Amino acid sequence: MKYIVTVQDAVTAFADWMEPTDGELDAIEAEMPRIFADVEALDVQIALLDPAPTELDQRRVRRDRRRMLSERATLANRAVSGAVA
């Protein structure tokens, strides 16, 4: 029988004696405005990573879709004609 130590650690990690102290909770509470500001800044950065597509992006997407459909049609025609096993 194998013992999984990490399971025991996870179970005992929530023991009463491992709870944060009042001083630690006060420190966390004092940092909450900065934490919220960091989260909001990350949300803005994530939103800017995915801007609305430009006309050039839309053309690229259409061109790639046409290319993909053309290749699929070519492969399907080969399969029907028996050229591809």
DAHUSUL-V842162 format. One line per field, one symbol per residue. phi: phi as a letter, one per 30 degrees, with the letter a starting at -180 (. if undefined). psi: psi as a letter, one per 30 degrees, with the letter a starting at -180 (. if undefined). burial: 1 if it has 24 or more other C-alpha atoms within 12 Angstrom, else 0. A space follows every 50 residues. Layout:
BEGIN
phi=???
psi=???
burial=???
END
This chain:
BEGIN
phi=.cccdddddddddcdedcdddddddddddddeeddddddddddddddddb dddddddddddddddddddddddddddddddjdcd
psi=kkkjeeeeeeeffglefglkleeeeeeeeffeeeeeeeeeeeeeeeeffi lkkleeeeeeeeeeeeeeeeeeeeeeeeeefgfk.
burial=00000000000000000000000000000000000000000000000000 00000000000000000000000000000000000
END
